[in-house]
Amino acid sequence: MYIGTQGSFPEDVDLEVLAQLGVANIDTTPTQPLNEWTTDLLIGMRERCDRFGINLEMMHIIGSGNALKDATTGAIFLKPSDERERQLDHVCDVIRKASAAGLRGLNYNITILGHLRTESTLGRGGARLSSFDYAKLMDEGSPREQQESRFVEFQDGPADADEMWERIDHWLQRVIPVAEEYKVQMACHPSDPGIGYGTTYRGVERVLGMVDGFKKLVDLYDSPYNGLNFCVGCMSESLENPAEEIFDVIRYFGERKRIFNVHFRNIRGGLRKFVEVFPDEGDVDMLKVLRTFKEVDYPYMIMPDHVPGISGPEPGKVGFSFTYGYIHAMLQAVDES
């Protein structure tokens, strides 16, 4: 395993800085809509990274933020429709193009409720921490939903667990055979956060927020190309006692070789109430996390994710740089143990 990162790197100096910081493997995505991606576009992005000694391994095809507003993928996990099938065709085409461009895999999210948070809180030195409190969510909604009448049912109608699994199975049956044929790993990110088993929000059950949901996902289509973008933070958020439980979760998926990418993020708290913190100050022993990934022979990227909001110019880049240094040191410690 080795350090990697994700994000947008529009200027050559962005890639130059990554190389200087020892980050030589990345996930970055075209700004063009998915249906405008071409093999030449993806090859051009890889070749640009190559000039700086950086390997472009993966791209994101379905995000978690405003996923429903994406005109090329927003219908994929909604009710059956002709538009859903057209968008699935786009994804299958992108898998073929990704293979031709030499990409290892594609990251995606299955969440029609988006990224759920409540009001942020303050951490060390006044850093702003992304926070979640389920009780506050139920009382007040998220900051975004407070302006969108959050108490109304989800706009596509209710979707219980059975309905969501029908949609997810349809996705797998359409895309994983293509991924197998073209040897592209499809890495699913957890719904952030999980809110519990049998629990709906706005009428929708969040089945891929919990560990058992991912066990079902990999069982539904048993393939070495159907796996996880394993977010340590998200998986921890779904556990009652992440400081003790997260390691067996890593072992479960790691031993089955279903982890294709890792988001390296720590929290304080657990299921239904947590804050995101720097990796050195959370409840989870992140050195033990990396030792567990080594134990299961995880071979791919370890990348920062969701760093706290700090002061000063370029807060995201500075926060990621802090985490790069932390990951470098942890990987050295793991290699020497």
PyMOL commands that set and color helices and strands:
alter all, ss='L'
color gray80, all
select helices_A, chain A and resi 12-20+34-36+39-50+67-69+82-100+124-126+134-140+145-147+161-182+207-209+211-220+232-237+242-255+286-295+315-336
alter helices_A, ss='H'
color red, helices_A
select strands_A, chain A and resi 2-3+5-6+25-27+55-62+105-109+118-122+128-133+185-189+200-201+204-205+226-231+259-264+266-270+273-277+301-304
alter strands_A, ss='S'
color yellow, strands_A
deselect
rebuild
show_as cartoon
